[in-house]
């Protein structure tokens, strides 16, 4: 009589192999989230601080238009960089959900959705910059509007970009508050003992989120609001990248946790 082989393969150990499979999304998500956050940081800095803030002069439509037209290629590269940032935001949302879903599935899902919605609104904001190029390139080409009117309209498009972006940052703030809660709570979950999760990181992430929320509401409620709270509360976001690379990849759910994870 010929013995039939077990479909799971020779040497299969149910407990050990099931735990390894359950751990894989958590560890992979940690690495992907860390890489995405690491890449988006210089892209956003280049686009915002290296290009937009250099070319745009607040309240001076003619000077802004001239600067953009003289550096159109760089301006387009900044737009592409921001679009990549939006795509990376989606990647971060999925990856962080994979990391913290075992801690609290409902909270992790809401955290991810806040970032996903932000990414969608951010793309709408970026489209305003694309419209600016269209307006400037048609100025003086037989349009019924004067060149000065085109320049003024382009500046309004730039203002719309910043207004939409600033308003949408409240979603990033809420995302970080929930992420901070998940990080803080994960430190008390025995199955996460293989990945050291300091509670202070969760607190710092929540503080960073509150900073974004304060800035978003401040710009709406206070005329001429210019104080950037987020410029002082970003520490948790930086430390998160290091944690994802150093400790997040070492998280092990344990046999009990893995057996209860869908």
GUFI-724942 format. One line per 8 residues: number of its first residue (from 0); their letters; for each residue x, y, z of N, C-alpha, C, O, CB. Coordinates in steps of 0.001 Angstrom, whole numbers, plus 500000, padded with zeros to 6 digits. Atoms other than C-alpha are relative to their C-alpha. Glycine has a CB too. Layout:
NUM) a) X,Y,Z,X,Y,Z,X,Y,Z,X,Y,Z,X,Y,Z | ...
end
This chain:
0) xxxxxxxx) 500845,498807,500000,500000,500000,500000,500881,501243,500000,501802,501371,500806,499044,500006,501224 | 499204,498786,500136,501377,503361,498951,499408,501079,500876,498218,501380,500777,500068,500465,498529 | 500472,498944,499123,501146,506092,501576,499878,501306,499221,500764,501658,498443,500944,500170,501204 | 500191,498705,500658,499743,509398,500352,500733,501059,500798,500736,501030,502029,498486,500355,499865 | 499241,498941,499326,501860,512454,501120,499066,501070,500516,498010,501321,499934,501039,500618,499053 | 500772,498919,499421,500537,515226,503293,500127,501228,499107,501227,501593,498691,500469,500309,501443 | 500035,498891,500964,499486,518201,501143,500825,501187,500448,501245,501997,499622,498578,500444,499767 | 499242,498852,499510,501305,520649,503363,501491,499837,499812,502252,500782,500020,499702,500233,501449
8) xxxxxxxx) 498595,500188,500299,504639,519079,502476,500762,499332,501131,500370,499411,502296,500626,501314,499683 | 499195,500708,499024,507300,517043,504225,500669,500981,500962,501200,502008,500539,501050,499138,499299 | 499347,499162,499007,508596,518547,507446,499138,501145,500485,499622,501998,501230,501263,500540,499444 | 500894,498903,499586,505595,520837,507952,499683,499900,501477,499282,498843,501965,498696,499984,499181 | 500303,499929,498576,505153,521907,511563,498907,501039,500185,499183,502234,500080,501274,500354,500847 | 501147,499090,499983,501681,523440,512036,500208,501237,500851,500004,502351,500369,498797,499277,500486 | 499886,498845,499110,502405,525668,515032,501068,500973,499522,500815,502169,499370,500313,499544,501417 | 498873,499138,500374,505801,526973,513945,499772,500681,498661,499999,501884,498531,501288,499193,499950
16) xxxxxxxx) 500181,499435,501330,504941,527455,510267,498845,500986,499948,498936,501994,499248,499775,498899,498996 | 501124,499072,499975,501573,529105,510965,500401,501335,500628,499997,502397,500157,498824,499388,500765 | 499541,498772,499354,503225,531603,513300,500897,500788,499045,500803,502013,498970,500755,499678,501313 | 499105,499319,500940,505885,532368,510678,499202,500727,498921,499533,501851,498544,500970,498994,499353 | 500839,499380,501021,503185,533058,508082,499264,501211,500558,499113,502222,499872,498998,498986,499445 | 500717,498877,499383,501278,535290,510494,500934,501173,500268,500514,502328,500196,499334,499554,501308 | 499036,498939,499715,504435,537239,511354,500445,500732,498749,500848,501893,498815,501202,499430,500702 | 499444,499450,501229,505364,537841,507723,499393,501344,499607,500160,502254,499292,499809,499023,498885
24) xxxxxxxx) 500558,498691,500368,502860,540691,506956,500428,501111,500942,500649,502241,500507,498497,499928,499969 | 499591,498993,499022,503816,542502,510163,501417,500475,499715,501676,501677,499659,499904,499440,501429 | 498600,499640,500226,507534,542406,509474,500203,500648,498635,500959,501611,498509,500887,498768,500125 | 499896,499398,501332,507169,543129,505755,499408,501406,499997,499970,502324,499400,499289,499122,498953 | 500630,498684,499924,504798,546013,506505,500898,501010,500692,500949,502169,500283,498671,499908,500729 | 499090,499111,499291,507310,547495,508941,501113,500500,499083,501434,501688,499077,500596,499289,501210 | 498919,499622,500906,510083,547469,506352,499494,500921,498896,500144,501914,498568,500644,498753,499390 | 500544,499188,501093,507877,548877,503583,499616,501389,500498,499887,502387,499830,498779,499308,499369
32) xxxxxxxx) 500382,498699,499447,506479,551633,505808,501233,500850,500271,501240,502044,499971,499184,499821,501293 | 498773,499264,499725,509977,552619,506917,500640,500540,498736,501065,501695,498696,500979,499119,500728 | 499418,499566,501276,511270,552759,503336,499180,501112,499361,499736,502090,498861,500108,498817,499036 | 500870,498995,500620,508251,554728,502094,500140,501342,500711,500240,502381,500058,498530,499534,500027 | 499842,498766,499242,508556,557291,504895,501367,500621,499759,501494,501844,499686,499799,499739,501486 | 498650,499511,500226,512294,557564,504306,500132,500659,498628,500815,501673,498488,501001,498858,500133 | 499912,499462,501361,511863,558188,500565,499159,501267,499846,499576,502214,499179,499549,498945,498982 | 500887,498843,500196,508951,560629,500830,500542,501259,500673,500222,502369,500248,498606,499691,500538
40) xxxxxxxx) 499489,498820,499283,510803,562914,503245,500840,500911,499112,500549,502105,499046,500827,499562,501193 | 499237,499107,500887,513441,564212,500777,499194,500469,498797,499414,501579,498313,501252,499302,499518 | 500823,499582,501132,510882,564281,497946,499131,501201,500362,499054,502174,499612,499122,498840,499526 | 500851,498898,499553,508508,566504,499919,500833,501238,500303,500422,502354,499983,499194,499589,501239 | 499126,498870,499680,511388,568687,501159,500484,500685,498731,500509,501913,498652,501199,499533,500839 | 499537,499428,501271,512720,569148,497625,498893,500813,499329,499114,501948,498907,500482,498884,499053 | 501094,499339,500701,509325,570030,496161,499545,501274,500704,499348,502311,500069,498833,499052,499858 | 500556,498869,499263,508150,572345,498928,501043,501078,500298,500868,502245,499948,499387,499515,501294
48) xxxxxxxx) 499002,499025,499580,511290,573979,500304,501011,500337,498899,501470,501475,498797,500728,499483,501212 | 498986,499770,501027,513657,573546,497354,499487,500644,498736,500255,501257,497994,500637,498728,499651 | 500539,499459,501253,511294,574599,494577,498884,501020,500250,499029,502193,499905,499474,498864,499122 | 501168,499125,499882,507913,576056,495535,500298,501260,500812,499982,502367,500377,498849,499242,500638 | 499729,498828,499168,509084,578325,498345,501049,500917,499381,501108,502100,499716,500455,499564,501379 | 498992,499187,500687,511964,579529,496145,499376,500787,498859,499718,501950,498641,501135,499115,499469 | 500580,499373,501185,509840,580308,493085,498810,500911,500302,498545,501857,499560,499575,498940,499036 | 501241,499277,499711,506704,581660,494748,500263,501187,500921,500874,501047,501980,498964,499058,500635
56) xxxxxxxx) 499925,498796,499183,506572,585215,496064,498581,500384,500404,497777,500769,499555,500709,501170,499233 | 501352,499729,499513,503496,585771,498216,499552,501410,499635,500239,502387,499932,499932,499806,501514 | 500583,498702,500336,501300,588576,496864,500566,500650,498755,500098,501719,498363,500177,500920,501131 | 499397,499419,501212,503460,589199,493770,499803,499032,498841,500624,498144,498613,501525,500306,500212 | 500355,500924,501076,501806,587490,490802,500996,500044,498851,501368,499001,498314,498614,500313,499482 | 499094,499860,501141,504144,588871,488130,501353,499353,500283,501893,498637,499439,500191,501478,499651 | 498701,500570,499650,507335,587905,489942,499925,498488,500116,500839,497782,499690,500509,500596,501304 | 500179,501448,499875,505995,584448,490758,499883,499349,498629,500495,498312,498375,498757,499680,500842
64) xxxxxxxx) 500184,500547,501346,504910,583858,487162,501320,499967,499247,501635,498980,498582,498969,500823,499218 | 498705,499939,500687,508290,584953,485825,500946,498923,500506,501640,498277,499721,500637,501376,500182 | 499103,500997,499414,510158,582686,488240,499620,498594,499553,500491,497779,499252,499975,500091,501531 | 500455,501339,500403,508023,579657,487347,500293,499749,498531,500758,498667,498171,498495,499833,500271 | 499761,500174,501435,508291,580217,483586,501492,499844,499694,501865,499144,498752,499430,501190,499220 | 498551,500110,500214,512074,580598,483857,500568,498693,500552,501695,498315,500232,500714,501182,500648 | 499559,501284,499440,512293,577316,485802,498869,498982,499866,498564,498247,500806,500428,500157,501499 | 501180,500859,500198,509369,575408,484292,500325,498530,500196,499529,497787,500770,499422,500209,498607
72) xxxxxxxx) 499620,501400,499848,511247,572111,484164,500120,499601,501469,499682,498521,501864,501315,499735,499282 | 499862,500267,498567,512094,572316,487861,498632,499987,500676,498372,499165,501555,500912,501053,500662 | 501346,499941,499432,508505,573283,488686,499238,498714,499691,498532,498183,500548,499233,501223,499456 | 500660,501263,500368,507229,570239,486784,500574,498836,500809,499839,497937,501217,500159,499724,498483 | 499374,501063,499212,509729,568032,488609,499477,500022,501441,499314,498975,502067,501541,500150,499983 | 500560,499888,498652,508388,569368,491913,498598,499397,500050,498239,498736,501024,499962,501474,500451 | 501351,500568,500058,504842,568424,490856,500063,498473,499987,499312,497805,500697,499247,500516,498751 | 499838,501460,500074,505972,564895,489953,500431,499455,501359,499954,498402,501781,501039,499613,498909
80) xxxxxxxx) 499543,500437,498678,507754,564618,493321,498845,499946,500984,498746,499010,501778,501092,500933,500528 | 501146,499977,499095,504577,565584,495163,499022,498864,499676,498409,498292,500578,499283,501360,499918 | 500869,501121,500366,502589,563005,493189,500564,498677,500535,499817,497810,500987,499833,499928,498466 | 499370,501193,499419,505110,560351,494246,499756,499947,501505,499540,498872,502065,501517,499986,499705 | 500263,499948,498561,504637,561509,497842,498587,499504,500289,498371,498770,501254,500190,501437,500542 | 501385,500447,499809,500872,560967,497485,499891,498482,499866,499179,497835,500634,499068,500687,498985 | 500008,501454,500179,501461,557431,496196,500651,499315,501204,500171,498283,501673,500736,499607,498692 | 499324,500567,498834,503872,556755,499056,499128,500102,501249,499214,499252,502136,501337,500707,500235
88) xxxxxxxx) 500939,499900,498884,501215,558003,501497,499050,498802,500012,498742,498256,501071,499199,501316,499917 | 500857,501183,500092,498953,555222,500242,500756,498757,500450,500209,497904,501150,499480,499815,498562 | 499170,501140,499613,501791,552747,500674,500189,499946,501512,500095,498880,502121,501360,500070,499304 | 499818,499928,498549,502430,553927,504239,498719,499591,500722,498764,498880,501727,500421,501422,500423 | 501283,500336,499371,498723,553636,505072,499800,498493,500049,499432,497942,501087,498837,500660,499243 | 500164,501461,500038,498603,550001,503955,501017,499306,500897,500667,498394,501645,500136,499482,498560 | 498938,500680,499260,501949,549058,505519,499817,500142,501507,500003,499173,502243,501360,500548,499590 | 500198,499813,498564,501208,550579,508932,498778,499229,500492,498747,498756,501628,499849,501489,500327
96) xxxxxxxx) 501152,500832,499627,497841,548857,508939,500448,498558,500212,500025,497905,501166,498893,500067,498911 | 499511,501376,499868,499638,545543,508386,500793,499816,501293,500736,498754,501912,500872,499624,498791 | 499183,500104,498794,501984,546285,511292,499144,499996,501259,499399,499222,502181,501001,501144,500058 | 500736,499807,498748,499369,547344,513848,498596,499401,500010,497869,499546,500992,499902,501453,500291 | 501305,500669,500033,496279,545413,512755,499848,498968,501111,498751,498829,501651,499792,499332,498656 | 500152,500949,498887,497043,542691,515348,499760,500673,501355,499255,500032,502277,501229,499132,500092 | 500210,499299,498735,496946,545339,518101,498535,500375,500162,497928,500109,501200,500884,501257,500078 | 501418,499635,499996,493497,546701,517232,499574,500213,498553,499897,501233,497944,499732,501289,500871
104) xxxxxxxx) 500342,499966,501420,492009,545986,513827,499177,501226,499638,499446,501878,498629,499244,498749,499617 | 500862,498865,500308,489310,548669,513982,500754,501318,500025,500592,502140,499123,498849,500056,500972 | 499229,498766,499889,491655,551434,515135,501024,500101,498879,501220,501173,498308,500696,500076,501361 | 498999,500005,501070,494335,550413,512628,499349,500313,498656,499940,501009,497830,500721,498639,499939 | 500697,499733,501260,491791,550491,509801,499627,501475,499890,499801,502086,498836,498738,499123,499884 | 500352,498576,500014,490556,553958,510759,501245,500854,499804,501214,501842,499070,499283,500397,501307 | 498731,499294,500172,494166,555139,511045,500425,500003,498540,500837,501033,498007,501091,499364,500865 | 499599,500116,501399,494888,553863,507539,499097,500838,499097,499579,501491,498171,499972,498533,499559
112) xxxxxxxx) 500942,499257,500842,491751,555428,506058,500228,501501,500086,500057,502206,499091,498570,499676,500398 | 499696,498574,499889,492665,558855,507421,501112,500380,499035,501044,501421,498382,500399,500362,501441 | 498869,499683,500895,495933,558709,505470,499618,499796,498547,500082,500538,497681,501223,499134,500342 | 500443,500239,501374,494280,557286,502357,499186,501190,499485,499407,501663,498369,499162,498702,499919 | 500818,498855,500395,491717,560097,502257,500877,501234,499821,500676,502014,498890,498897,500270,501046 | 499079,498872,500146,494485,562633,502823,500714,499931,498655,500829,500941,497961,501027,500018,501152 | 499277,500157,501263,496401,561226,499845,499125,500408,498817,499604,501047,497880,500476,498549,499830 | 500907,499626,501078,493336,561638,497626,499812,501505,499918,499831,502076,498828,498660,499325,500184
120) xxxxxxxx) 500176,498545,499978,492789,565244,498713,501298,500693,499576,501266,501731,498916,499567,500480,501413 | 498703,499429,500370,496501,565938,498294,500182,500007,498486,500729,500958,497928,501141,499214,500664 | 499922,500045,501465,496306,564851,494656,499154,501123,499396,499557,501747,498414,499527,498618,499467 | 500843,498888,500464,493449,567340,494174,500755,501322,500151,500713,502177,499266,498657,500045,500793 | 499217,498789,499786,495677,570029,495674,501108,500135,498953,501324,501217,498408,500602,499999,501409 | 498908,499980,500977,498572,569085,493375,499481,500368,498610,500185,501018,497838,500708,498632,499956 | 500580,499671,501312,496257,569374,490355,499895,501508,499803,499907,501990,498670,498613,499357,499851 | 500031,498541,500104,496017,573089,491156,501314,500532,499432,501316,501509,498684,499722,500632,501374
128) xxxxxxxx) 498699,499588,500527,499735,573403,490409,500115,499685,498511,500697,500458,497750,501131,499311,500772 | 500019,500327,501432,499276,571630,487080,499209,501035,499235,499587,501416,498128,499409,498603,499763 | 500804,498960,500629,496570,574169,486274,500745,501315,499891,500523,502078,498951,498724,500204,500771 | 499203,498774,500033,498992,576986,487081,500862,500040,498739,500957,501080,498087,500886,500105,501260 | 499172,500051,501209,501303,575863,484269,499164,500250,498748,499604,500948,497834,500709,498644,499894 | 500878,499796,501156,498390,575751,481818,499642,501471,499853,499627,502010,498746,498722,499155,500132 | 500376,498581,500027,497369,579281,482763,501165,500855,499519,500990,501733,498674,499540,500467,501396 | 498844,499182,500351,500866,580701,482464,500430,499788,498557,500878,500728,497901,501156,499694,500929
136) xxxxxxxx) 499578,500286,501378,501587,578988,479144,499030,500539,498956,499372,500611,497776,500157,498511,499810 | 500973,499423,500945,498453,580479,477571,499920,501515,500122,499174,502155,499380,498615,499395,500229 | 500016,498546,499819,499115,584032,478800,500558,500692,498767,501623,500325,498272,500807,500404,501248 | 499539,499224,501149,499414,586502,475922,499888,499281,498673,500506,499699,497694,501404,500398,500207 | 500122,500756,501257,498395,583941,473281,498609,500175,499393,497963,499202,499002,500288,498499,500240 | 501301,499729,500593,495258,585624,472009,498842,499817,500941,497691,499815,500505,499802,499139,498833 | 501066,500174,499024,493303,585113,475211,499274,501318,500224,499836,502395,500025,500560,499462,501324 | 500790,498803,499723,490531,587527,476129,500467,500677,501277,500126,501833,501528,498516,499650,500106
144) xxxxxxxx) 499480,499433,498765,492307,588053,479461,501406,500545,499774,502162,500033,498947,500002,498947,501123 | 498670,499412,500117,495371,590210,479853,501033,499104,500673,500688,498197,501431,500029,501410,500618 | 498919,500776,499396,498756,588806,480840,499974,500122,501521,500190,499145,502238,501359,500459,499455 | 500064,499780,498561,498399,590366,484284,498882,499193,500647,499030,498691,501761,499808,501476,500294 | 501116,500788,499470,495048,588652,484753,500353,498515,500043,499965,497805,500971,498737,500218,499151 | 499531,501390,499976,496600,585317,483821,500916,499765,501196,500801,498752,501887,500737,499652,498689 | 499075,500134,498886,499343,585882,486368,499243,499967,501335,499557,499173,502221,501018,501152,499987 | 500793,499960,498769,496803,586757,489054,499232,498700,500198,499116,498201,501317,499028,501184,499975
152) xxxxxxxx) 500736,501258,499913,494772,583652,488231,500930,498851,500384,500548,497955,501136,499303,499694,498667 | 499012,501036,499653,497916,581505,488436,500337,500054,501485,500468,499015,502133,501288,500169,499160 | 499704,499858,498581,498688,582909,491879,498853,499491,500862,499072,498932,501937,500297,501453,500333 | 501158,500541,499282,495159,582057,492980,500041,498473,500023,499659,497852,501015,498690,500487,499352 | 499863,501450,500055,495799,578481,491856,501031,499501,500997,500840,498465,501635,500378,499558,498599 | 498970,500370,499028,498953,578353,493956,499454,500115,501416,499691,499248,502258,501251,500888,499835 | 500614,499833,498682,497055,579720,496945,499022,498863,500293,498938,498387,501425,499279,501357,500088 | 500956,501098,499824,494383,577051,496390,500727,498706,500358,500252,497927,501183,499159,499802,498721
160) xxxxxxxx) 499189,501180,499681,497076,574354,496440,500345,499967,501483,500154,498950,502151,501289,499985,499158 | 499608,499950,498592,498318,575484,499838,498789,499919,500928,498857,499288,501983,500784,501278,500282 | 501198,500029,499153,494810,576004,501229,499454,498578,500135,499098,498142,501230,498916,500926,499425 | 500509,501376,499974,493692,572491,500263,500945,499102,500783,500505,498279,501585,499815,499458,498567 | 498991,500799,499305,496931,570951,501511,499938,500243,501511,499929,499301,502304,501410,500329,499465 | 500040,499670,498581,496785,572804,504822,498754,499418,500677,498829,498898,501790,500041,501516,500187 | 501232,500531,499416,493171,571785,505404,500059,498482,500133,499565,497917,501109,498794,500403,499152 | 499932,501460,499991,493907,568148,504554,500963,499469,501057,500864,498310,501460,500414,499495,498636
168) xxxxxxxx) 499030,500457,499001,496763,567994,507058,499348,499618,501323,499955,498925,502140,501033,501075,500242 | 500707,500425,498793,494168,567638,509800,499808,498483,499997,499783,497850,501052,498635,500716,500111 | 500143,501455,500116,493698,564090,508485,501306,499303,500361,501293,498236,500976,499566,499608,498574 | 498703,500553,499600,497427,563439,508866,500135,500056,501515,500651,499132,502143,501164,500769,499322 | 499949,499870,498552,497138,564733,512405,499201,498917,500701,499680,498312,501660,499493,501356,500416 | 500835,501040,499401,494289,562360,513235,500621,498620,499780,500563,497756,500656,498575,500044,499413 | 499290,501250,500295,496209,559536,511552,501109,499758,501025,501257,498649,501539,500592,500036,498571 | 498880,500144,499070,499211,560192,513800,499527,499796,501438,500156,499062,502201,500903,501225,499924
176) xxxxxxxx) 500539,500198,498652,497097,560433,516957,499610,498534,500191,499938,497929,501212,498774,500926,500248 | 500394,501408,499902,495613,556988,516262,501216,499080,499933,501273,498062,500622,499011,499643,498882 | 498773,500801,500077,499021,555631,515287,500726,500034,501333,501236,499013,501794,500926,500512,498873 | 499379,499897,498680,500415,556939,518560,499308,499117,501023,499960,498484,501853,499985,501439,500475 | 500759,500869,499098,497634,555147,520420,500361,498537,499776,500547,497786,500734,498490,500205,499803 | 499678,501393,500322,498417,551887,518614,501411,499649,500460,501637,498574,501014,499860,499748,498488 | 498629,500243,499558,502146,552200,519288,500049,499883,501522,500694,498981,502057,500939,501129,499514 | 500025,500016,498537,501500,552966,522959,499383,498699,500518,499899,498082,501450,499216,501213,500538
184) xxxxxxxx) 500685,501202,499547,499097,550061,523319,500785,498736,499647,500758,497760,500396,498606,499933,499393 | 499264,501197,500414,501314,547616,521418,501099,499653,500988,501510,498496,501077,500599,500197,498612 | 498975,500270,499012,503916,547985,524137,499517,499127,501138,500326,498563,501874,500520,501276,500544 | 500558,500826,498933,501558,546166,526497,499505,498653,499493,499010,497835,500268,498868,500733,500681 | 500437,501270,500579,500759,543321,524107,501156,499003,500078,502181,499207,499428,499519,500188,498521 | 498892,500950,499810,502881,540301,525156,500562,499451,498701,501757,499169,498616,499546,498857,500853 | 499536,500602,501251,503060,538994,521589,500936,500909,499219,501550,500475,498245,498820,499639,499137 | 499102,499080,500697,505013,542112,520538,501340,500159,500734,502088,501096,500457,499328,501363,499843
192) xxxxxxxx) 498794,499855,499190,507857,541515,523002,501280,499894,499187,502311,500419,499606,500011,498963,501082 | 498785,500138,500794,510318,540607,520245,500373,501295,499298,501514,501457,498866,499833,498899,498982 | 499709,498690,500571,510026,544144,518853,499784,501045,501070,498642,501356,501410,499119,500289,498754 | 500107,499062,498881,510772,546671,521576,499198,501227,499575,499585,501911,498628,501406,500419,500505 | 500876,498883,500338,507992,549306,521488,499936,500962,501191,499151,500741,502112,498573,499495,499613 | 500035,499059,498872,508701,552265,523803,498723,500818,500002,498303,501329,498964,501208,500932,499956 | 501238,499235,499899,505568,553973,525072,500201,501463,499623,499295,502118,499109,499441,499903,501404 | 499732,498591,500294,507238,557342,524667,499862,500287,498511,499506,501403,498134,501399,500389,500480
200) xxxxxxxx) 500167,499805,501438,507207,556840,520886,498532,500243,499665,498211,501103,498845,500534,498781,499221 | 501422,499788,500220,503432,556539,520965,499562,501384,500437,498761,502030,499762,499198,498955,500731 | 500339,498661,499496,503178,559717,523035,500490,501072,499034,499766,502022,498738,500610,500227,501403 | 499429,499010,500913,505462,561629,520666,499248,500041,498671,499089,501109,498081,501477,499699,499753 | 500784,500035,501239,503462,560476,517624,498664,500712,500188,498215,501448,499309,499768,498546,499547 | 501267,499322,499715,500232,561641,519243,500204,501510,500083,499373,502279,499600,499388,499473,501311 | 499694,498568,499903,501842,565005,520033,500218,500594,498606,499763,501701,498317,501254,500230,500886 | 499793,499544,501379,502967,565309,516399,498666,500170,499285,498467,501133,498544,500893,499009,499227
208) xxxxxxxx) 501322,499910,500616,499402,564630,515296,499224,501207,500487,498572,501894,499701,499210,498745,500276 | 500685,498835,499431,498010,567260,517649,500567,501286,499400,499830,502246,499176,500138,500018,501545 | 499383,498828,500613,500504,569735,516176,499397,500312,498641,499114,501471,498338,501494,499793,499863 | 500632,499804,501308,499067,569212,512681,498564,500505,500142,498129,501387,499402,500016,498690,499202 | 501398,499597,499798,495510,569555,513977,499919,501464,500425,499080,502212,499924,499322,499102,501059 | 499987,498607,499537,496311,572822,515786,500302,500948,498843,499647,501980,498696,501040,500188,501127 | 499640,499144,501134,497968,574275,512672,498855,500111,498995,498583,501194,498476,501253,499459,499305 | 501101,499991,500971,495054,573278,510425,498859,500889,500475,498345,501713,499718,499486,498574,499755
216) xxxxxxxx) 501074,499169,499462,492447,574826,512698,500449,501451,500150,499652,502372,499967,499529,499452,501351 | 499487,498647,499838,494687,577836,513343,499905,500807,498729,499565,501990,498766,501423,499961,500463 | 500054,499285,501278,494836,578730,509658,498575,500362,499616,498346,501345,498911,500631,499161,498898 | 501404,499721,500300,491049,578576,509439,499428,501050,500946,498678,501930,500524,499175,498717,500084 | 500616,499156,498981,490212,580377,512670,500711,501326,500217,500086,502295,500651,499947,499262,501288 | 499224,498799,499715,493005,582967,512876,500513,500608,498704,501246,499960,497956,501173,499682,500947 | 499543,499308,501195,493596,585494,510123,501501,500265,500085,501985,500804,501080,499230,501319,499809 | 498563,499791,500024,497260,585589,509148,500778,499052,500894,501901,499354,501297,500301,501390,500391
224) xxxxxxxx) 499323,500997,499148,498129,582511,511201,501294,499551,499328,501287,499118,498176,499071,498768,500271 | 498707,500353,500588,501815,581815,510663,500845,499096,500893,501878,498587,500458,500770,501250,499690 | 499225,500836,499078,503009,579874,513716,499835,498532,499627,498713,498047,499480,499559,500239,501469 | 500024,501404,500398,503936,576296,512791,500286,499109,501210,501444,498868,501548,501030,499735,498874 | 499822,500886,498856,503336,574031,515797,500670,498699,499561,501508,498152,500278,498645,499709,500675 | 499464,501271,500495,504166,570969,513682,501511,500037,499804,502166,498995,499792,499332,499633,498694 | 498548,499872,500168,507686,572347,513163,500744,499639,501282,501956,499421,501259,500363,501425,499572 | 499383,500315,498725,508317,571606,516848,499543,498646,500555,500078,498170,501557,499693,501093,500996
232) xxxxxxxx) 500563,501247,499466,506323,568398,517294,500230,498797,499089,499584,497763,499256,498518,500168,500234 | 499804,501041,501006,507662,566279,514419,500921,498874,500459,501129,497910,499723,500551,500610,498750 | 498983,500950,499538,510151,564313,516534,499512,498555,499920,500259,497664,499516,500409,500327,501430 | 500544,501352,500029,507862,561289,516814,499998,499396,498608,500201,498191,498459,498606,499999,500548 | 500017,500506,501377,507614,561002,513013,501378,499518,499582,501503,498509,498889,499511,501084,499032 | 498628,500405,500330,511396,560832,512685,500374,498714,500735,500944,497795,500148,500997,501124,500354 | 499674,501190,499211,511770,558305,515493,499249,498771,499507,499742,497648,499620,499685,500240,501471 | 500772,501129,500529,509045,556162,513920,500754,499286,498891,500735,498058,498816,498645,500477,499483
240) xxxxxxxx) 499246,500600,501107,511216,555611,510842,501088,499082,500545,501261,497962,500065,500623,501097,499100 | 498940,500813,499403,514103,554364,512999,499422,498759,500670,499986,497670,500561,500799,500824,501018 | 500594,501153,499331,511806,552134,515029,499552,498946,498983,499759,497752,499198,498811,500442,500866 | 500466,500945,501014,510286,550569,511901,501156,499177,499436,501005,497981,499184,499287,500745,498870 | 498839,500706,500552,513752,549678,510587,500691,499116,501035,501101,497998,500725,500996,501001,499440 | 499196,500696,498991,515378,548602,513872,499206,498935,500751,499662,497801,500902,500565,500999,500988 | 500765,500908,499140,512620,547004,515956,498759,499413,499325,498385,498271,499590,499586,500724,501248 | 501245,500474,500602,509497,546732,513803,500161,498705,499235,499253,497873,499228,499449,501043,499088
248) xxxxxxxx) 499764,501217,500785,511052,544034,511598,500199,498778,500886,500214,497651,500393,501213,500182,499102 | 499745,501121,499086,511662,541909,514723,498756,499576,500762,498814,498674,501598,501089,500367,500981 | 501232,500340,499284,508064,541790,515918,499583,498573,499689,499554,498164,498528,498869,500977,499634 | 500535,501339,500148,506792,538276,516492,498681,499904,500734,498601,500257,501910,500990,498948,500520 | 501321,500021,499388,503123,537692,517171,499861,498941,501085,499041,499087,501991,498962,499776,498949 | 500167,501094,499042,503599,534488,519129,498908,499066,499518,498061,499458,498715,499666,500540,501409 | 500928,501014,500498,501593,531320,518629,498550,500357,500286,497688,500177,499425,500321,498657,500613 | 501377,499696,499612,498483,532490,520511,499444,501129,499162,498325,501047,498654,499922,500361,501480
256) xxxxxx) 500468,498850,500772,498259,535842,518755,499825,499629,498547,498855,500041,497911,500970,501171,500128 | 500081,500366,501412,498944,534318,515349,498771,499174,499711,498178,499304,498640,501238,499241,499577 | 501155,500859,500225,496166,531793,515756,498685,500763,500002,497680,500275,499485,499956,498927,501043 | 501230,499206,499931,493625,534567,516416,499974,501118,498982,499002,501871,498919,499831,500578,501379 | 499932,498932,501007,494731,536879,513580,499411,499499,498695,499790,498440,498193,501463,500481,499786 | 500612,500408,501275,492583,536756,510448,500938,500311,498841,500604,500042,497687,498638,500712,499790
end
